[in-house]
Amino acid sequence: MTPVLIARQKECEQLAESMKSPRSEFVIICGRRRIGKTFLVDQFFKNNYDFTFVGAHRARTVTQLRNFAKAIRLYSGKKLSPFSDWYDAFDALEEYLETLPTNRKKVIFIDEMPWIDTTRSTFVEALENFWNSWANRRYDIVLIASGSATSWMADNLIENQGGLHNRITKRIYLEPFSLGETEEYFRSHNFYWTRYDILQCYMLTGGIPYYLDLLDPKLSVSQNIDKLCFDDKGPLRKEFNELYPALFIHADNYINIVTLLYNNKSGLTRKEIARNTTLNGKVLNTILENLEQCGFIDKMEFFGRESSVVYRLVDFYTLFYFKFIAGKHKLDEQWWSHHLDDAGLRSWQGLCFELVCMKHHHQIKKALGISGMATSISTWRCNSDEERELPGGQIDMIITRADRMIHLCEMKFSQKPYNISAEYEKRLRDRMWLFDLRTKNKKTLVHTFVTTFGLGEGKHHSIVHSEVTMDDLFKAL
């Protein structure tokens, strides 16, 4: 099957702009492991480069330099002496590029750049010299740098305070596929799944292209999950052990934070995270920023307290791993198929559906007909007040509109239309009263339900002002 580039229109537009630019361009492409950075560049340029090089994982400097010389020899046809350091290597690259026509852009793609920068290798310094003393003074160079190690890319390129400070001309961050883009992927790969099937699959894969590539269209969703996660040789069984170390230096600190957030599913503030770890200051800020940039965590403002945010673990694979794989040495190879009706599995699906809705809040706004209106997304929670005899409460997603209307969003995952009971209706009304009281709210409150198949019929449904269904979440913006 011929590879097909799904979505990524905006990213391709940025790459196209770099080719039309009247100056040399230094483009970096970042994103979590398995997101499709290399695939994007290869597909856009159709593997037609003037020079490309891929860093070798855990290879010594001498090996990296030998591979670099081999790559230049492949493109130039010129036999080269061994390089003593990276300055020699980039000098040789300059000499080769000088032989190419001057009437077009020359594309250089250096992939897995963080792997090249071994201890005391002078790679970054030589790269700075190459760009500042030669490439940046020309108009015809497009240098594309890619790498999964987000912390390295941030420290050495994006926030570089040395020779590469403010030298990056374009920054491209790859996001996971949305539900609609995931559906597009499945159609292009001959999957004949319903949207309910795709939604369940999304709760594991999170729209990560590599994870989607592992799925077999001949198997059901349950069979695929068993094969990928519960079989002894399943590729997602041990993915967690490689995921964070491949992305972050001092990965243990990152794992400690995502573990902490997993155990506090309603989220934690930065102060609460600092209080429960040994991390603080700039180190904690950097970790939170890197985790957020890669889509492992997300932050949301507290309603009425714009300066305060709560962090949540939102990476679907990590949530799945902690819930069903971590610490379980002996697993039934068909565990998922054998436990489809378990309460624990249903609870996990409910939590994941809430996260899916939060990630697709733009689609929810579109379904509500307020795409063009100024809004803010927030969350709210309060502890019980024993002195005033008031209970605690929590609302995971609130949409506040510029026209002074507030949507209190309820998100329910079910296999059929969702029915509201008398008890549940009372609970919703009591919570609305509590929200008004504790926040001193004067705006109009309405309940919005986001469900898989809509609401059923019943007299208690009058409390719902507006409905959004699973189909709405699949729609393009």
C-alpha positions, 0 to 999 in steps of 0.5 A, spaced: 500 500 500 502 506 498 503 511 504 498 516 504 499 523 508 493 524 513 491 531 515 498 535 516 495 540 511 498 546 516 504 543 517 505 542 509 503 549 508 509 551 513 514 547 509 512 550 503 513 557 505 520 555 507 521 553 500 518 559 497 522 564 502 527 569 500 531 567 505 535 561 508 530 557 513 532 553 519 525 549 521 525 545 527 519 539 527 518 537 534 513 532 537 512 526 541 515 519 539 511 515 534 507 522 532 510 521 525 515 527 524 520 523 519 514 521 515 511 528 514 518 530 512 519 524 507 512 525 504 512 532 503 519 532 500 518 525 496 525 523 499 528 528 495 533 531 499 540 535 497 542 531 504 539 527 509 542 524 515 539 520 521 542 520 528 544 513 531 541 511 538 546 511 543 552 511 538 559 514 540 561 520 537 566 517 532 560 512 529 556 518 528 562 522 524 563 516 520 556 515 518 555 523 517 561 522 512 558 516 509 552 520 508 556 526 504 560 521 500 553 518 498 550 525 495 557 528 493 560 522 490 567 524 493 571 520 498 573 523 504 578 523 510 575 521 517 573 527 520 576 529 527 570 533 530 563 536 528 567 542 525 570 538 520 564 534 518 560 541 517 566 544 513 565 538 508 557 539 508 559 546 506 564 544 500 559 539 498 553 544 498 557 549 494 557 545 488 550 545 487 546 550 483 544 556 486 538 558 483 534 553 487 533 551 495 537 546 497 534 542 502 538 539 508 534 534 513 537 532 519 533 527 523 533 525 530 538 530 532 538 529 539 541 522 538 547 526 535 549 530 540 553 525 545 557 528 551 563 533 549 561 532 542 561 539 540 555 538 535 551 544 537 557 549 537 559 546 530 551 547 528 551 554 530 558 555 526 555 552 520 548 556 520 551 563 522 557 563 518 555 560 512 547 558 511 544 564 514 548 568 510 545 565 503 538 565 501 538 558 498 538 553 504 532 550 508 535 546 514 530 541 517 531 539 524 527 533 527 527 529 534 523 526 539 527 528 545 523 534 546 527 537 552 533 537 548 530 540 542 527 545 547 534 547 551 539 547 545 534 549 539 528 553 541 531 556 547 538 556 545 541 563 548 548 562 544 549 562 537 542 559 535 538 564 539 533 567 535 535 563 529 529 558 528 525 561 523 519 556 523 517 551 529 512 545 527 509 541 533 505 535 531 499 533 534 496 527 535 490 526 530 483 528 532 477 523 531 475 526 524 483 525 522 483 518 525 477 516 521 480 519 515 486 514 517 482 508 518 478 509 511 484 510 507 487 503 510 480 499 509 478 499 516 470 498 516 469 500 523 463 504 526 465 511 529 463 507 536 469 502 534 473 508 532 472 512 539 474 506 543 480 505 539 482 512 540 481 511 548 488 507 547 491 510 541 490 517 542 490 518 535 498 517 535 499 515 528 504 509 529 499 506 534 494 506 529 499 503 524 499 497 528 492 495 528 489 490 523 483 491 520 481 484 519 480 484 527 475 487 531 477 493 536 477 488 542 482 483 538 486 488 536 487 491 544 488 484 546 494 483 541 497 489 542 497 490 549 496 483 553 499 478 548 507 477 551 510 480 545 504 485 544 508 492 541 504 496 546 505 491 552 512 495 554 512 501 550 511 505 556 518 503 558 521 506 552 516 512 551 519 517 556 526 515 556 526 516 548 523 523 549 526 526 556 533 527 559 532 525 567 525 521 565 524 518 572 522 525 574 517 526 568 514 519 570 514 521 577 509 527 575 505 523 570 504 517 576 502 522 581 497 525 576 494 518 574 493 517 582 489 524 582 485 524 576 481 530 577 488 534 577 493 538 581 495 545 581 503 546 580 503 547 588 500 541 589 505 537 584 511 541 588 508 539 595 508 531 593 515 531 589 522 533 590 521 538 584 520 545 584 522 552 581 525 552 574 526 544 573 518 543 575 516 548 570 520 545 564 518 538 566 511 541 566 512 545 559 515 539 556 509 534 558 504 539 556 508 540 549 508 533 548 500 532 549 501 528 556 498 533 560 494 538 559 492 544 564 485 548 565 483 554 568 479 554 575 473 557 573 473 564 576 480 564 578 484 565 571 491 565 574 490 558 577 490 552 573 490 545 574 494 539 571 491 533 568 494 527 565 491 526 558 495 521 554 491 515 553 496 510 552 499 512 559 492 512 562 491 505 559 498 502 561 497 504 568 490 502 569 491 495 565 498 493 564 503 496 570 505 491 575 501 486 572 506 480 570 501 475 568 496 477 564 490 473 560 492 474 553 485 475 551 484 479 558 480 485 554 475 480 550 474 477 557 472 483 561 468 487 556 463 488 562 467 489 568 465 495 572 473 497 572 473 497 564 467 501 564 469 506 569 476 507 565 472 508 558 468 514 562 474 517 564 477 517 557 470 519 554 471 526 558 478 527 556 476 526 548 471 531 549 475 536 552 480 535 547 475 536 542 472 542 545 472 546 539 468 541 535 463 541 541 463 549 540 461 548 533 455 543 535 453 548 539 453 554 534 458 558 538 464 557 534 465 564 532 463 567 539 469 568 544 469 563 550 473 560 555 474 553 557 475 552 565 474 547 570 471 547 577 471 544 584 470 545 591 471 542 598 465 541 603 464 546 608 462 543 614 461 550 618 456 552 613 454 544 612 455 545 604 457 539 600 463 539 595 462 539 588 466 538 581 465 540 574 470 537 569 468 542 563 465 549 563 464 553 557 463 560 559 460 565 553 461 572 552 454 573 552 454 571 559 451 564 558 455 558 562 455 551 559 456 546 565 458 540 561 456 533 562 460 527 558 457 520 558 459 514 555 454 509 553 452 503 548 445 506 547 442 513 548 443 515 555 437 516 560 437 521 566 433 518 572 430 522 577 435 522 582 440 524 577 436 530 575 436 532 583 443 531 583 444 536 577 440 541 580 443 541 587 450 542 584 447 548 579 445 551 586 452 549 589 456 552 583 452 559 584 452 559 591 460 558 592 462 562 585 457 568 587 455 567 579 450 571 576 450 569 569 445 564 566 447 557 567 445 551 562 446 544 562 450 541 556 450 533 555 455 530 551 454 523 549 455 517 545 448 516 542 444 522 545 439 522 550 433 517 551 426 519 552 424 521 559 421 526 563 427 528 567 431 530 560 428 537 561 434 539 565 438 539 559 439 545 555 443 542 549 446 536 546 452 534 543 453 527 540 459 522 538 458 524 531 459 531 532 466 530 535 468 527 529 466 533 524 472 537 521 473 544 524 
